[in-house]
Amino acid sequence: MEIFLRIMAFILNAFGILVTKILDLTMSPRKPKYPGIRNPLLNKSVVELVTQLRRNEITSVELVSAYIERIREVNPTLNAVVQDRFEAALQDAKLADDLIAKAKSDFDRVALYTKYPILGIPFTAKESCGVKGMSFAVGSLARKNMISPADGDVVEHVRAAGGIPLLVSANPEFCMSFETSNNIHGRTLNPYDMRRTSAGSSGGEGSLNGAGATTFGVGSDISGSIRLPAMFCGVFGHKPTGGLTSVKGHFPYSLTDTKFPKMLQLGPITRFARDLPLLLEIMAGDNKHKLNMAEPVTLKEMKVYYAHGYSGLNCLTHPVVDPEIKWAITKAVLCLDKGGVQSKKLDLKFLSNSLEIGLVALVDLKGMPSIVTQRADRDPSMRLLFVELFNSIIGHSIFTKEAMFLEVMKRFNGLMASGNMEPYREEVHKIKVHLNQLLGNRGVLILPTFHTSALCFHTSLVNMTGIDHMLLFNILGLPATHVPMGINQRGLPIGLQVVAGQYQDKLCLKVAAELEAAFQGWVPPVPHEVKSE
């Protein structure tokens, strides 16, 4: 444990708690201006839509048109879209309908959907994940006119399965913030409260999914960037096992750090837990066999460990978890107990150095481009860094203050002495072995995704010690799923995180589906306006 670091974290944590509580008490919610869902197609899961498409009950053009209309309804409020490809998507939908029409028999249609499991299904993708011919600025003014030369690998897998990209969605500058706001497109708003952030860095995807404006989204996660937007926006988000999905074509990217493809993972964000297994298999590409999804798992075979937060001195340098989130975890465990699961409360004392481990892992990432120089092989001078940090704070820089702060922290080794870092690197391996042995092939760990519901803008930095619960599982390479568990008294979504052993992603998804069935899952921010047929 690093004493100076912990003192600084204690001060930051106390200030963050104070700021968050004051804003929660004084900031009245601003409800969204967009209407509720009117078209019943928008309330169906991918699994249901695939069945209807295969049976010729609906057309891809109808489905794509419905989502285009919904996006146009919500985006003026949310500001989640970077660039759309609506006309091209409609052309893709016509091609999908033609393919389906040529499959005359039931056998032919089954064969078609075996080859293209989501043929005709529209989806959205985070800008940083790369969609050919679309914006690839990733929130940076210095990259404003950059276009993605090709689909990123995961987007390519989804398109090869028959998916139709509608747009690329917003992310913060270089994906380096826990709120989605940049100097090109401005703020992306939370679909439940326009005064609050949709989180980051997959904030555009979180916002669109929360508003019911996409079937699913492709996001990326290096320290909670799928799970936190999923929590703030009331939907499901899965961070796969490290190394399961390819990160080729993503920006930022490292060509030299072998740990980077395991820490960063691309995965699905969706309103419906029942879609997660299909989507994850598609995104995994050639690695899908590692998931062993075909193996049946019953609740009675499973064991659930749970925790409401850190214990011991670690509590003092991390935010207090909201009582409503603790109660959500308790309800989830009680529900699973009724299904025959064995549950046990777990003391997280083996994670007592979580703060140091997280900072060392982030500082250790090599080959990442600097925000200032835009290059991995040339760091800016310290003087230039501080000038740009100051200018970003007063709004006179082309760079955002959150991204600049993280770059400065990296240059300062996360306020840690270089000679003290090796023990924390070694501890990562011990924790990984311990958790994989504890969870095995039938165990999961339930714990908070984050300590509170959606934050107000400009408060992510003072709440940054709260990301430990997510960041740790990127470092350990373990799969983790955010599960929505209803709405709190402020009218904002809350939820929990389900973690499993390496390549046991299906256990996370199994628990997510069970909890969705018991607790409803996604709760729309605006009541539906679907007319009875």
C-alpha positions as CSV (number, residue, x, y, z in Angstrom):
1,M,0.0,0.0,0.0
2,E,1.4,3.4,-1.0
3,I,0.8,5.9,1.8
4,F,1.1,9.1,-0.2
5,L,-1.1,7.8,-2.9
6,R,-3.7,6.6,-0.4
7,I,-3.7,10.1,1.3
8,M,-4.3,11.7,-2.0
9,A,-7.0,9.2,-2.8
10,F,-8.7,9.7,0.5
11,I,-8.8,13.5,0.0
12,L,-10.1,13.1,-3.6
13,N,-12.6,10.5,-2.5
14,A,-14.0,12.7,0.4
15,F,-14.3,15.6,-2.0
16,G,-16.0,13.5,-4.6
17,I,-18.5,12.1,-2.1
18,L,-19.3,15.7,-0.9
19,V,-19.7,17.1,-4.5
20,T,-21.8,14.1,-5.6
21,K,-24.1,14.3,-2.6
22,I,-24.6,18.1,-2.9
23,L,-25.4,17.8,-6.6
24,D,-27.8,14.9,-5.9
25,L,-29.7,17.0,-3.4
26,T,-29.7,20.3,-5.3
27,M,-29.8,19.3,-9.0
28,S,-33.4,18.7,-10.0
29,P,-33.8,16.1,-12.8
30,R,-34.5,17.2,-16.4
31,K,-36.6,14.6,-18.0
32,P,-35.9,13.8,-21.7
33,K,-37.9,15.6,-24.4
34,Y,-38.3,12.7,-26.8
35,P,-41.4,10.5,-27.0
36,G,-41.9,7.0,-25.8
37,I,-41.6,4.0,-28.2
38,R,-44.5,3.8,-30.6
39,N,-43.4,1.1,-33.0
40,P,-43.7,-2.4,-31.4
41,L,-40.8,-3.6,-33.5
42,L,-38.5,-1.5,-31.3
43,N,-39.5,-3.5,-28.2
44,K,-38.3,-6.9,-29.6
45,S,-35.0,-8.6,-28.9
46,V,-32.6,-9.6,-31.7
47,V,-33.6,-13.2,-31.2
48,E,-37.3,-12.4,-31.7
49,L,-36.5,-10.2,-34.8
50,V,-34.4,-12.9,-36.4
51,T,-37.3,-15.3,-36.1
52,Q,-39.7,-12.9,-37.6
53,L,-37.4,-12.1,-40.5
54,R,-36.8,-15.8,-41.2
55,R,-40.5,-16.4,-41.3
56,N,-41.1,-13.4,-43.6
57,E,-43.3,-11.8,-41.0
58,I,-41.3,-8.5,-41.3
59,T,-38.8,-7.1,-43.7
60,S,-35.3,-5.8,-43.0
61,V,-36.3,-2.5,-44.7
62,E,-39.2,-2.1,-42.2
63,L,-36.9,-2.8,-39.3
64,V,-34.1,-0.5,-40.4
65,S,-36.7,2.2,-41.2
66,A,-38.2,1.9,-37.7
67,Y,-34.8,2.4,-36.0
68,I,-33.8,5.3,-38.3
69,E,-37.1,7.0,-37.3
70,R,-36.4,6.3,-33.6
71,I,-32.8,7.6,-33.8
72,R,-34.1,10.8,-35.4
73,E,-36.6,11.2,-32.6
74,V,-34.1,10.8,-29.7
75,N,-30.8,12.1,-31.0
76,P,-31.7,15.9,-31.0
77,T,-32.0,15.4,-27.2
78,L,-29.2,12.9,-26.6
79,N,-26.5,14.0,-29.0
80,A,-25.2,10.5,-29.3
81,V,-24.6,10.2,-33.1
82,V,-21.3,11.1,-34.7
83,Q,-22.2,10.1,-38.3
84,D,-25.0,8.1,-39.7
85,R,-25.2,5.9,-42.9
86,F,-29.0,5.7,-43.1
87,E,-29.3,5.6,-46.9
88,A,-26.6,3.0,-47.2
89,A,-28.2,1.0,-44.4
90,L,-31.5,0.9,-46.3
91,Q,-29.7,-0.4,-49.4
92,D,-28.1,-3.1,-47.2
93,A,-31.6,-3.9,-45.9
94,K,-33.0,-4.3,-49.4
95,L,-30.1,-6.7,-50.2
96,A,-30.9,-8.7,-47.1
97,D,-34.6,-8.9,-48.0
98,D,-33.7,-10.1,-51.5
99,L,-31.5,-12.9,-50.0
100,I,-34.3,-14.0,-47.7
101,A,-36.9,-13.9,-50.5
102,K,-34.7,-16.3,-52.6
103,A,-34.8,-18.8,-49.8
104,K,-38.1,-20.4,-50.7
105,S,-38.4,-23.3,-48.3
106,D,-38.1,-23.5,-44.5
107,F,-34.9,-25.6,-45.0
108,D,-33.3,-22.9,-47.2
109,R,-34.1,-20.1,-44.6
110,V,-32.7,-22.1,-41.8
111,A,-29.5,-22.7,-43.8
112,L,-29.4,-19.0,-44.7
113,Y,-29.7,-17.9,-41.0
114,T,-27.1,-20.6,-40.0
115,K,-24.6,-18.8,-42.3
116,Y,-25.8,-15.3,-41.5
117,P,-27.3,-15.5,-38.0
118,I,-28.4,-11.8,-37.8
119,L,-29.2,-11.2,-41.4
120,G,-31.1,-7.9,-41.8
121,I,-30.6,-6.8,-38.2
122,P,-29.5,-3.1,-37.8
123,F,-27.0,-2.2,-35.2
124,T,-24.8,0.7,-34.0
125,A,-21.1,1.0,-33.2
126,K,-18.9,3.2,-31.1
127,E,-16.8,5.4,-33.3
128,S,-13.5,4.1,-31.9
129,C,-14.4,0.5,-33.0
130,G,-14.0,1.5,-36.7
131,V,-16.7,1.3,-39.4
132,K,-15.4,1.6,-43.0
133,G,-16.0,5.0,-44.6
134,M,-17.2,6.6,-41.3
135,S,-15.8,9.1,-39.0
136,F,-12.7,8.0,-37.0
137,A,-11.9,11.2,-35.1
138,V,-12.5,9.5,-31.8
139,G,-13.4,12.8,-30.2
140,S,-10.1,14.5,-31.1
141,L,-10.1,17.9,-32.9
142,A,-6.6,16.9,-34.2
143,R,-8.2,13.9,-36.0
144,K,-11.4,15.7,-37.0
145,N,-11.4,14.7,-40.7
146,M,-10.1,11.2,-40.3
147,I,-12.2,8.4,-41.8
148,S,-11.9,4.7,-40.9
149,P,-10.2,2.9,-43.9
150,A,-11.8,-0.4,-43.0
151,D,-14.1,-2.1,-40.5
152,G,-12.5,-3.0,-37.2
153,D,-12.4,-6.8,-36.8
154,V,-15.4,-7.0,-34.4
155,V,-17.5,-4.8,-36.7
156,E,-16.4,-6.9,-39.6
157,H,-17.6,-10.1,-37.7
158,V,-21.0,-8.5,-37.0
159,R,-21.4,-7.4,-40.7
160,A,-20.3,-10.8,-41.9
161,A,-23.1,-12.3,-39.8
162,G,-25.6,-10.1,-41.6
163,G,-25.7,-7.1,-39.3
164,I,-26.3,-3.7,-40.9
165,P,-24.5,-0.7,-39.3
166,L,-26.6,2.4,-38.9
167,L,-24.1,4.9,-37.5
168,V,-21.0,5.5,-35.4
169,S,-21.7,6.8,-31.9
170,A,-20.0,9.3,-29.6
171,N,-17.0,8.7,-27.4
172,P,-14.8,11.0,-25.4
173,E,-11.4,12.1,-26.7
174,F,-9.2,9.1,-27.3
175,C,-11.8,7.2,-25.1
176,M,-10.0,8.7,-22.1
177,S,-12.9,9.8,-19.8
178,F,-15.8,8.4,-17.9
179,E,-18.2,10.9,-19.3
180,T,-18.8,11.3,-23.1
181,S,-18.0,14.9,-24.0
182,N,-15.5,16.1,-26.5
183,N,-14.6,19.3,-28.4
184,I,-16.0,18.2,-31.7
185,H,-19.5,17.0,-30.8
186,G,-20.1,18.3,-27.3
187,R,-21.9,16.3,-24.6
188,T,-23.8,13.1,-24.9
189,L,-26.7,13.2,-22.5
190,N,-28.2,10.5,-20.2
191,P,-31.5,9.2,-21.6
192,Y,-33.1,9.3,-18.1
193,D,-31.9,12.8,-17.0
194,M,-30.6,15.4,-19.4
195,R,-28.5,17.0,-16.6
196,R,-26.4,13.9,-16.3
197,T,-23.8,12.0,-18.3
198,S,-24.3,8.7,-20.1
199,A,-20.8,7.8,-18.9
200,G,-17.9,6.7,-21.1
201,S,-16.2,5.8,-23.0
202,S,-19.0,3.9,-24.8
203,G,-21.4,6.7,-23.8
204,G,-23.1,7.1,-27.2
205,E,-23.9,3.4,-27.3
206,G,-25.2,3.5,-23.7
207,S,-27.4,6.5,-24.5
208,L,-28.9,5.0,-27.7
209,N,-29.5,1.7,-26.2
210,G,-31.1,3.2,-23.1
211,A,-33.5,5.2,-25.3
212,G,-34.5,2.2,-27.3
213,A,-32.8,3.5,-30.5
214,T,-30.8,0.5,-31.5
215,T,-31.1,-3.3,-31.3
216,F,-27.6,-3.5,-29.9
217,G,-24.3,-1.7,-29.9
218,V,-20.6,-2.6,-30.3
219,G,-18.6,-1.0,-27.5
220,S,-15.1,-1.2,-26.1
221,D,-13.9,-1.6,-22.5
222,I,-10.5,-1.0,-21.0
223,S,-11.5,0.1,-17.5
224,G,-15.3,-0.2,-17.5
225,S,-16.1,1.6,-20.7
226,I,-18.9,-0.8,-21.6
227,R,-20.2,-1.6,-18.1
228,L,-20.4,2.0,-16.8
229,P,-22.4,3.4,-19.7
230,A,-24.6,0.3,-19.4
231,M,-25.2,1.1,-15.7
232,F,-25.8,4.8,-16.2
233,C,-28.2,4.1,-19.1
234,G,-30.1,1.1,-17.6
235,V,-29.0,-1.6,-20.1
236,F,-26.9,-4.8,-20.2
237,G,-23.2,-4.6,-21.2
238,H,-20.6,-7.4,-21.4
239,K,-16.9,-7.1,-21.1
240,P,-15.5,-10.4,-22.5
241,T,-12.7,-12.5,-21.2
242,G,-9.4,-10.8,-22.0
243,G,-8.2,-11.8,-25.5
244,L,-11.5,-13.3,-26.6
245,T,-12.4,-10.5,-29.1
246,S,-10.0,-9.0,-31.5
247,V,-9.1,-5.3,-30.9
248,K,-7.6,-4.8,-34.4
249,G,-9.0,-1.7,-36.0
250,H,-9.8,0.0,-32.7
251,F,-8.4,3.4,-31.9
252,P,-6.5,4.0,-29.6
253,Y,-4.4,0.9,-30.2
254,S,-1.0,-0.4,-29.2
255,L,1.3,-2.2,-31.6
256,T,3.9,-3.0,-29.0
257,D,2.2,-3.9,-25.8
258,T,1.2,-7.6,-25.6
259,K,-1.1,-6.9,-22.6
260,F,-3.1,-4.3,-24.4
261,P,-5.3,-6.8,-26.4
262,K,-6.2,-8.5,-23.2
263,M,-7.0,-5.4,-21.2
264,L,-9.1,-3.8,-24.0
265,Q,-12.0,-5.8,-25.1
266,L,-14.9,-5.1,-27.5
267,G,-18.3,-6.4,-26.6
268,P,-22.1,-5.9,-26.8
269,I,-24.4,-3.4,-25.2
270,T,-28.1,-4.2,-25.4
271,R,-31.5,-3.9,-23.7
272,F,-32.1,-7.6,-23.7
273,A,-29.9,-10.1,-21.8
274,R,-31.3,-13.0,-24.0
275,D,-29.4,-11.5,-26.9
276,L,-26.0,-11.5,-25.3
277,P,-25.0,-15.2,-26.0
278,L,-25.7,-14.9,-29.8
279,L,-24.0,-11.5,-30.0
280,L,-20.9,-12.5,-28.1
281,E,-20.4,-15.6,-30.2
282,I,-20.5,-13.5,-33.3
283,M,-18.1,-10.9,-31.9
284,A,-15.7,-13.6,-30.8
285,G,-15.1,-14.7,-34.3
286,D,-12.7,-17.6,-34.5
287,N,-12.5,-17.7,-30.7
288,K,-16.1,-18.6,-30.2
289,H,-15.3,-22.2,-29.5
290,K,-13.6,-21.1,-26.3
291,L,-16.9,-20.0,-24.9
292,N,-18.4,-23.5,-25.1
293,M,-21.9,-21.9,-25.3
294,A,-23.5,-25.2,-26.3
295,E,-22.8,-26.7,-22.9
296,P,-25.9,-26.5,-20.8
297,V,-25.7,-24.9,-17.3
298,T,-28.4,-25.0,-14.7
299,L,-28.7,-22.7,-11.7
300,K,-28.5,-25.6,-9.3
301,E,-25.0,-26.3,-10.5
302,M,-23.8,-22.8,-9.9
303,K,-22.3,-21.1,-6.9
304,V,-22.6,-17.4,-6.2
305,Y,-20.1,-15.3,-4.2
306,Y,-21.1,-11.7,-3.5
307,A,-19.8,-8.6,-1.9
308,H,-21.2,-5.1,-1.3
309,G,-17.9,-3.4,-1.6
310,Y,-14.3,-3.3,-0.3
311,S,-13.4,-4.1,3.3
312,G,-10.8,-2.8,5.7
313,L,-8.7,0.3,5.0
314,N,-9.6,0.0,1.3
315,C,-13.0,1.4,2.2
316,L,-11.5,4.7,3.2
317,T,-10.1,5.5,-0.2
318,H,-13.1,4.4,-2.2
319,P,-16.6,5.9,-2.4
320,V,-19.3,4.4,-0.2
321,V,-21.7,2.3,-2.3
322,D,-25.3,3.6,-2.4
323,P,-27.6,1.6,-0.1
324,E,-30.0,1.0,-3.1
325,I,-27.2,-0.7,-5.0
326,K,-26.3,-2.8,-2.0
327,W,-30.0,-3.8,-1.7
328,A,-30.1,-4.7,-5.4
329,I,-27.2,-7.1,-4.9
330,T,-29.0,-8.6,-1.9
331,K,-32.2,-9.0,-3.9
332,A,-30.3,-10.7,-6.7
333,V,-28.6,-13.2,-4.4
334,L,-31.9,-14.0,-2.6
335,C,-33.6,-14.5,-6.0
336,L,-30.8,-16.9,-7.2
337,D,-31.0,-18.7,-3.9
338,K,-34.6,-19.5,-4.6
339,G,-33.5,-21.1,-7.9
340,G,-31.2,-23.5,-6.1
341,V,-27.9,-21.6,-6.2
342,Q,-25.5,-21.8,-3.4
343,S,-24.5,-18.3,-2.2
344,K,-21.7,-17.1,0.0
345,K,-20.6,-13.6,1.0
346,L,-17.0,-12.9,0.1
347,D,-14.6,-10.6,1.9
348,L,-12.6,-8.7,-0.7
349,K,-9.6,-8.3,1.6
350,F,-7.5,-10.0,-1.1
351,L,-8.1,-6.9,-3.2
352,S,-6.7,-4.5,-0.5
353,N,-4.2,-3.1,-3.0
354,S,-6.8,-2.5,-5.8
355,L,-5.9,1.1,-6.2
356,E,-2.2,0.5,-6.7
357,I,-2.8,-2.4,-9.0
358,G,-5.1,-0.4,-11.2
359,L,-2.7,2.5,-11.5
360,V,0.3,0.4,-12.2
361,A,-1.6,-1.5,-15.0
362,L,-2.6,1.8,-16.7
363,V,0.8,3.3,-16.4
364,D,2.4,0.1,-17.8
365,L,0.5,0.3,-21.0
366,K,3.0,0.9,-23.8
367,G,2.8,2.1,-27.4
368,M,-0.3,4.3,-26.8
369,P,-0.4,7.6,-28.8
370,S,-0.2,10.8,-26.9
371,I,-3.2,13.1,-27.1
372,V,-1.0,16.1,-27.6
373,T,1.5,14.8,-30.2
374,Q,-0.9,12.1,-31.7
375,R,2.1,9.8,-31.8
376,A,3.2,6.8,-29.7
377,D,6.9,7.4,-30.2
378,R,7.0,11.1,-29.2
379,D,5.9,12.3,-25.8
380,P,5.2,16.0,-25.3
381,S,7.4,18.0,-23.0
382,M,6.3,18.4,-19.4
383,R,6.0,22.1,-19.9
384,L,3.6,21.6,-22.9
385,L,1.6,19.0,-20.9
386,F,1.0,21.4,-18.1
387,V,0.2,24.3,-20.4
388,E,-2.4,22.2,-22.2
389,L,-3.8,20.9,-19.0
390,F,-4.3,24.4,-17.6
391,N,-5.7,25.6,-20.9
392,S,-8.1,22.6,-21.0
393,I,-9.4,23.4,-17.5
394,I,-10.2,27.0,-18.5
395,G,-11.6,25.9,-21.9
396,H,-8.9,27.3,-24.1
397,S,-7.4,24.1,-25.4
398,I,-8.3,21.8,-28.3
399,F,-7.9,18.9,-25.8
400,T,-10.4,18.0,-23.0
401,K,-9.4,18.3,-19.4
402,E,-10.3,14.7,-18.5
403,A,-8.0,13.3,-21.3
404,M,-5.2,15.8,-20.4
405,F,-5.4,14.9,-16.7
406,L,-5.1,11.1,-17.4
407,E,-2.1,11.8,-19.7
408,V,-0.4,13.9,-17.0
409,M,-1.1,11.1,-14.4
410,K,0.5,8.5,-16.7
411,R,3.6,10.7,-17.1
412,F,3.9,10.9,-13.3
413,N,3.6,7.1,-12.9
414,G,0.2,7.5,-11.2
415,L,2.0,9.3,-8.3
416,M,3.9,6.1,-7.5
417,A,7.7,5.5,-7.3
418,S,8.9,3.2,-10.1
419,G,10.8,1.0,-7.7
420,N,7.6,0.3,-5.7
421,M,5.6,-1.0,-8.7
422,E,6.9,-4.5,-9.3
423,P,5.2,-6.1,-6.2
424,Y,1.8,-5.0,-7.5
425,R,2.5,-6.5,-10.9
426,E,3.3,-9.8,-9.2
427,E,0.1,-9.5,-7.1
428,V,-2.0,-9.5,-10.3
429,H,-1.0,-13.0,-11.1
430,K,-1.7,-14.3,-7.6
431,I,-5.2,-12.7,-7.6
432,K,-6.0,-14.1,-11.0
433,V,-5.0,-17.6,-9.9
434,H,-7.0,-17.2,-6.7
435,L,-10.2,-16.0,-8.4
436,N,-10.0,-18.6,-11.2
437,Q,-9.6,-21.4,-8.6
438,L,-12.4,-19.9,-6.4
439,L,-14.9,-19.5,-9.3
440,G,-13.9,-22.5,-11.3
441,N,-16.3,-23.4,-14.1
442,R,-19.6,-22.9,-12.2
443,G,-19.0,-19.9,-9.9
444,V,-19.7,-16.2,-10.3
445,L,-19.0,-13.2,-8.2
446,I,-21.6,-10.4,-7.8
447,L,-20.5,-7.0,-6.8
448,P,-21.2,-3.3,-7.5
449,T,-20.4,-2.1,-11.0
450,F,-20.1,1.5,-9.6
451,H,-20.8,3.1,-6.3
452,T,-23.7,5.3,-7.5
453,S,-26.0,6.1,-10.3
454,A,-25.4,8.5,-13.2
455,L,-23.1,11.4,-12.4
456,C,-23.5,15.1,-13.2
457,F,-21.1,16.4,-15.9
458,H,-17.6,17.5,-14.8
459,T,-17.6,15.2,-11.8
460,S,-16.0,12.1,-13.3
461,L,-12.4,13.0,-12.1
462,V,-13.4,13.4,-8.5
463,N,-15.2,10.0,-8.6
464,M,-12.4,8.2,-10.4
465,T,-11.5,6.0,-7.5
466,G,-14.8,4.3,-8.0
467,I,-13.7,2.6,-11.2
468,D,-11.7,0.0,-9.4
469,H,-14.5,-2.5,-9.3
470,M,-14.5,-2.5,-13.1
471,L,-10.8,-1.9,-14.0
472,L,-9.6,-4.8,-11.9
473,F,-11.4,-7.3,-14.2
474,N,-9.8,-5.8,-17.3
475,I,-6.4,-6.3,-15.6
476,L,-7.3,-9.9,-14.5
477,G,-8.8,-10.7,-17.9
478,L,-12.0,-12.1,-16.4
479,P,-15.4,-11.7,-18.1
480,A,-17.9,-9.2,-16.5
481,T,-21.5,-8.3,-17.3
482,H,-23.4,-5.3,-16.0
483,V,-27.0,-6.2,-15.1
484,P,-29.6,-3.4,-14.6
485,M,-31.7,-3.8,-11.5
486,G,-34.4,-1.1,-11.7
487,I,-34.6,2.6,-10.9
488,N,-33.5,4.4,-7.7
489,Q,-35.4,7.2,-5.9
490,R,-33.8,9.8,-8.2
491,G,-35.3,8.1,-11.2
492,L,-31.9,6.8,-12.4
493,P,-30.9,3.2,-13.3
494,I,-28.9,1.1,-10.9
495,G,-27.4,-2.3,-11.2
496,L,-24.7,-4.8,-10.4
497,Q,-21.8,-6.6,-12.0
498,V,-21.5,-10.4,-12.5
499,V,-17.9,-11.8,-12.9
500,A,-16.9,-15.3,-13.8
501,G,-13.7,-17.3,-14.4
502,Q,-11.6,-17.1,-17.6
503,Y,-13.7,-18.0,-20.7
504,Q,-16.7,-18.7,-18.5
505,D,-18.6,-15.8,-20.0
506,K,-21.7,-17.9,-20.4
507,L,-22.1,-18.0,-16.6
508,C,-22.3,-14.2,-16.5
509,L,-24.8,-14.2,-19.3
510,K,-26.8,-17.0,-17.6
511,V,-27.1,-15.0,-14.4
512,A,-28.0,-11.8,-16.4
513,A,-30.8,-13.6,-18.1
514,E,-32.2,-15.0,-14.8
515,L,-32.1,-11.6,-13.2
516,E,-33.7,-10.0,-16.3
517,A,-36.6,-12.5,-16.0
518,A,-37.0,-11.7,-12.3
519,F,-36.5,-8.0,-12.2
520,Q,-37.5,-6.8,-15.6
521,G,-34.1,-5.6,-16.8
522,W,-34.3,-2.5,-18.9
523,V,-36.9,0.1,-17.7
524,P,-37.7,2.6,-20.5
525,P,-36.9,6.2,-19.5
526,V,-40.1,7.4,-21.2
527,P,-43.3,5.2,-21.0
528,H,-44.1,3.3,-24.3
529,E,-46.7,4.8,-26.5
530,V,-47.3,1.6,-28.5
531,K,-50.9,1.3,-29.7
532,S,-52.7,-2.0,-29.3
533,E,-53.1,-3.8,-32.6
